[in-house]
Amino acid sequence: MDLELAGKVAVVTGASKGIGLSIVRALQSEGAIVVAGARSTKSLEGLPGVTPVAVDLSTAEGPALLIERAVQLHGKVDVLVNNVGAVRLRLEGFMGTSDEEFAWGMNMNFYSALRAMRAAIKQMLTQAGGSIVSVASVNAFFQPDSGTIDYGAAKAALVNLSKSLSQEFGPRGIRVNCVSPGPVVTDLWFGAGGVADTVAKATGSDADSARDKVVASIGGFATGRFTTPEEVAALVVMLASGRIANVTGSEFVIDGGLIKTT
């Protein structure tokens, strides 16, 4: 199936690893021209059709600088993928999570995307529209948990903002959607300082046992496995595509059957 992305200019945030890098590769394979933003761009160098941009997207000016760079290079922005984000486990729950920690979570997971969307929409309004896809999380609504309390709140805000923007800018040809993954095979779960590593250190167990315990505590997967970054990327790229151009204001869950309710 032709996803009609050949020659389209796509900006991806948080593009250097995990889901972001998979999205960059998926877009590039469909013929898109990709401008990929991250603090470290070593993993992006040499990819055909991809321009790495070293930028700190947690700063107030970073997201707009990335969009500006894409416009300078290619004269337009057809697709924005908001992927940048981060989570720190809050093992002391709400009472142990400070204002500063909430502010960090909101800045990394909400304000970075808000700022990128503001800059991209400004450009898209001068064009024939565009498509925005934000990577949210099932933590925005599923069994909200004190261990990710700031992360979940920020992702919920991102989903809500995306819905609002889809209504405001839909008449101008700009589509805004979200993809909400469950647990994914990335450093967030499997890396040093990730969920499994943090829980293991707190409980005196090994990382594999800690990971299995956490997954079991939230109900487990119907598929019996974590989602891969490539699977998330495929969904993101489909939403970015003009092949489903009447989809906007929607949130698509990819979680291996973690959520059991209808």
LINDAGI-V657414 format. One record per residue. RES is the residue in one letter. PHI is phi in whole degrees, 0 to 359 (999 if undefined). PSI is psi in degrees with one decimal (none if undefined). OMEGA is omega in degrees with one decimal (none if undefined). Layout:
BEGIN
res->[RES | RES]
phi->[PHI | PHI]
psi->[PSI | PSI]
omega->[OMEGA | OMEGA]
END
This chain:
BEGIN
res->[M | D | L | E | L | A | G | K | V | A | V | V | T | G | A | S | K | G | I | G | L | S | I | V | R | A | L | Q | S | E | G | A | I | V | V | A | G | A | R | S | T | K | S | L | E | G | L | P | G | V | T | P | V | A | V | D | L | S | T | A | E | G | P | A | L | L | I | E | R | A | V | Q | L | H | G | K | V | D | V | L | V | N | N | V | G | A | V | R | L | R | L | E | G | F | M | G | T | S | D | E | E | F | A | W | G | M | N | M | N | F | Y | S | A | L | R | A | M | R | A | A | I | K | Q | M | L | T | Q | A | G | G | S | I | V | S | V | A | S | V | N | A | F | F | Q | P | D | S | G | T | I | D | Y | G | A | A | K | A | A | L | V | N | L | S | K | S | L | S | Q | E | F | G | P | R | G | I | R | V | N | C | V | S | P | G | P | V | V | T | D | L | W | F | G | A | G | G | V | A | D | T | V | A | K | A | T | G | S | D | A | D | S | A | R | D | K | V | V | A | S | I | G | G | F | A | T | G | R | F | T | T | P | E | E | V | A | A | L | V | V | M | L | A | S | G | R | I | A | N | V | T | G | S | E | F | V | I | D | G | G | L | I | K | T | T]
phi->[999 | 281 | 275 | 60 | 253 | 300 | 82 | 284 | 265 | 241 | 254 | 237 | 261 | 59 | 264 | 271 | 201 | 57 | 300 | 300 | 294 | 295 | 294 | 303 | 294 | 293 | 296 | 298 | 292 | 269 | 91 | 286 | 266 | 250 | 250 | 248 | 254 | 193 | 293 | 246 | 243 | 302 | 290 | 263 | 291 | 88 | 285 | 297 | 77 | 240 | 254 | 285 | 232 | 282 | 205 | 268 | 281 | 274 | 274 | 297 | 264 | 304 | 301 | 294 | 296 | 295 | 297 | 299 | 296 | 297 | 292 | 300 | 283 | 232 | 80 | 194 | 223 | 269 | 223 | 238 | 246 | 273 | 244 | 302 | 177 | 199 | 221 | 236 | 294 | 255 | 289 | 262 | 69 | 300 | 292 | 260 | 251 | 282 | 303 | 295 | 289 | 297 | 297 | 298 | 298 | 292 | 294 | 289 | 251 | 236 | 294 | 299 | 288 | 303 | 294 | 294 | 294 | 301 | 291 | 292 | 297 | 304 | 288 | 297 | 293 | 271 | 250 | 262 | 102 | 173 | 229 | 239 | 233 | 250 | 274 | 262 | 188 | 296 | 296 | 294 | 213 | 267 | 40 | 310 | 226 | 296 | 292 | 231 | 297 | 285 | 297 | 298 | 297 | 292 | 291 | 297 | 297 | 295 | 297 | 296 | 299 | 299 | 298 | 298 | 293 | 297 | 285 | 290 | 252 | 304 | 296 | 259 | 85 | 254 | 262 | 225 | 225 | 232 | 243 | 244 | 283 | 276 | 301 | 236 | 286 | 222 | 297 | 302 | 260 | 256 | 273 | 298 | 81 | 280 | 303 | 298 | 296 | 293 | 293 | 299 | 293 | 286 | 251 | 74 | 246 | 270 | 296 | 296 | 294 | 297 | 297 | 298 | 294 | 296 | 299 | 296 | 292 | 256 | 110 | 74 | 257 | 296 | 279 | 80 | 208 | 288 | 287 | 266 | 302 | 295 | 292 | 296 | 300 | 299 | 291 | 300 | 293 | 299 | 293 | 290 | 286 | 286 | 293 | 234 | 289 | 258 | 262 | 206 | 70 | 248 | 235 | 249 | 266 | 227 | 217 | 66 | 82 | 299 | 279 | 261 | 277 | 267]
psi->[129.6 | 117.5 | 3.4 | 35.5 | -4.2 | 126.1 | -5.6 | 145.1 | 118.6 | 132.0 | 130.3 | 128.4 | 153.9 | 48.4 | 0.3 | -12.8 | 170.7 | -134.4 | -42.0 | -45.6 | -37.0 | -36.8 | -43.4 | -47.4 | -38.6 | -41.7 | -43.6 | -37.8 | -21.5 | 4.1 | 7.9 | 153.5 | 117.5 | 131.1 | 113.4 | 118.1 | 135.6 | 162.8 | -41.4 | 131.2 | 12.5 | -41.2 | -13.5 | -13.0 | 135.0 | -3.9 | 125.0 | 136.1 | 8.6 | 127.7 | 109.5 | 139.0 | 115.9 | 115.9 | 143.7 | 102.6 | -2.5 | -9.0 | 160.8 | -32.8 | -15.7 | -52.5 | -41.5 | -35.4 | -37.6 | -45.4 | -42.2 | -39.0 | -41.2 | -41.3 | -40.2 | -40.5 | -40.0 | -4.7 | 0.3 | 168.8 | 112.0 | -32.6 | 135.8 | 127.3 | 112.9 | 103.2 | -20.9 | 139.7 | 166.8 | 155.5 | 142.0 | 127.7 | 133.2 | 83.4 | -13.5 | 7.9 | -162.6 | -47.8 | -19.9 | 7.8 | 114.0 | 168.4 | -39.8 | -36.9 | -38.2 | -41.7 | -39.1 | -46.7 | -42.1 | -38.3 | -44.7 | -36.0 | -12.5 | -57.2 | -34.1 | -41.1 | -41.6 | -46.7 | -38.6 | -41.3 | -40.0 | -46.4 | -40.9 | -43.1 | -39.0 | -42.5 | -44.0 | -28.7 | -19.6 | -5.7 | -156.9 | 31.6 | -160.0 | -179.7 | 132.8 | 129.0 | 124.5 | 135.1 | 108.5 | -132.3 | 150.8 | -17.4 | -14.0 | -23.8 | -18.7 | 120.4 | 59.1 | 136.2 | 142.6 | -22.8 | -22.7 | 38.3 | -41.1 | -37.8 | -47.8 | -42.3 | -40.6 | -41.0 | -35.4 | -40.4 | -38.2 | -42.8 | -43.7 | -44.5 | -42.6 | -41.5 | -44.4 | -44.7 | -32.7 | -35.5 | -40.7 | -39.6 | -1.5 | -42.9 | -15.2 | 11.6 | 14.3 | 119.9 | 141.3 | 118.7 | 166.7 | 148.9 | 127.8 | 98.3 | 151.7 | -156.7 | 132.5 | 150.8 | 80.6 | 177.5 | -24.1 | -36.7 | -40.6 | -13.8 | 173.4 | 128.8 | 2.2 | -172.8 | -53.6 | -44.0 | -43.0 | -45.0 | -38.5 | -44.7 | -35.3 | -26.5 | -4.1 | 25.9 | -179.3 | 164.5 | -40.5 | -43.2 | -40.9 | -42.7 | -44.6 | -39.2 | -43.1 | -45.9 | -43.3 | -36.7 | -21.6 | 9.4 | -10.4 | 170.9 | 138.0 | -33.9 | -13.9 | 11.7 | 163.1 | 153.8 | 147.6 | 154.5 | -35.2 | -34.3 | -40.3 | -43.6 | -40.2 | -40.2 | -42.4 | -46.6 | -37.7 | -42.7 | -32.0 | -22.3 | 149.2 | -5.3 | -21.9 | 55.6 | -7.5 | 14.0 | 118.0 | 155.5 | 22.4 | 156.5 | 125.1 | 124.4 | 135.1 | 101.5 | 12.5 | 21.3 | 21.8 | -44.6 | 123.8 | -14.9 | 160.2 | none]
omega->[176.2 | -179.1 | 174.8 | 179.8 | 179.8 | 179.5 | 177.7 | 179.0 | -177.3 | 176.0 | 179.1 | 176.1 | -177.3 | -163.7 | -167.3 | -178.0 | 173.3 | -178.7 | -177.4 | 179.8 | 177.2 | 177.5 | 177.5 | -178.0 | 179.7 | 177.4 | -179.9 | -179.5 | 178.0 | 176.5 | 178.1 | 172.6 | -169.9 | 170.2 | -168.0 | -176.4 | 176.4 | 177.3 | 176.1 | -174.0 | -176.1 | -177.5 | -177.4 | -175.1 | 176.9 | 177.7 | -177.9 | 178.2 | -177.1 | 174.0 | 177.0 | 177.0 | 177.8 | -176.1 | 176.0 | -174.9 | 176.6 | 179.0 | -178.2 | -175.6 | -173.1 | -178.3 | 179.6 | 177.7 | 178.5 | 177.9 | 179.5 | 179.3 | 178.5 | -179.9 | 177.8 | -176.4 | -167.3 | 174.4 | -178.2 | 171.2 | -179.5 | -175.2 | 170.1 | 172.6 | 176.2 | 179.7 | -175.7 | 179.9 | -179.0 | 178.8 | 171.5 | -179.9 | 180.0 | -172.3 | 177.4 | 174.6 | -174.7 | -175.5 | 179.0 | -179.9 | -173.2 | 173.4 | -178.2 | 178.6 | 173.8 | -179.9 | 177.0 | -180.0 | 179.6 | -179.2 | -176.9 | -169.1 | 179.3 | -173.9 | 178.2 | 178.5 | 178.6 | -177.6 | 177.5 | 179.4 | 178.4 | -178.9 | -178.7 | -179.7 | 176.7 | 178.4 | -177.4 | 178.3 | 177.5 | -176.9 | 176.8 | 178.8 | -178.3 | -178.3 | 177.7 | 175.7 | 178.9 | 175.9 | 179.2 | -179.3 | 172.8 | 176.8 | 177.8 | -174.7 | -173.8 | 177.1 | -179.8 | -168.4 | -173.2 | 179.6 | 178.3 | -169.5 | 179.4 | 178.3 | 179.4 | 179.1 | -179.7 | 179.0 | 175.3 | 176.9 | 179.1 | 177.9 | -179.5 | 178.6 | -179.4 | 177.7 | 179.5 | -178.8 | 178.1 | 179.5 | -177.2 | -171.4 | 175.0 | 178.4 | 179.0 | 175.2 | -179.8 | 179.2 | -178.8 | -178.9 | 177.9 | 168.6 | -178.8 | 177.6 | 161.8 | 178.6 | -176.0 | 178.3 | 177.7 | 178.4 | 179.7 | 178.0 | -167.8 | -173.7 | 175.3 | -177.5 | 178.2 | -175.2 | -176.4 | -178.9 | -178.4 | 179.9 | 179.0 | -179.9 | -178.5 | -174.9 | 179.7 | 179.0 | 175.8 | -173.3 | -178.7 | 179.1 | 179.1 | 179.6 | 179.2 | -179.3 | 179.9 | -179.9 | 179.1 | -177.3 | 179.1 | 171.5 | 177.7 | -178.4 | 173.9 | -178.9 | 179.9 | -177.5 | 173.7 | 171.8 | 176.5 | 175.8 | -178.9 | 177.9 | 175.9 | -179.5 | -179.4 | 179.3 | 178.3 | -176.9 | 175.7 | 179.2 | 177.6 | -173.5 | 174.4 | 179.7 | 176.2 | -170.2 | 177.5 | 175.1 | 175.5 | -179.1 | -175.6 | 175.4 | -178.0 | -177.9 | 173.2 | -168.7 | 179.4 | -179.4 | 177.4 | 179.8 | -174.0 | -176.7 | 177.5 | none]
END
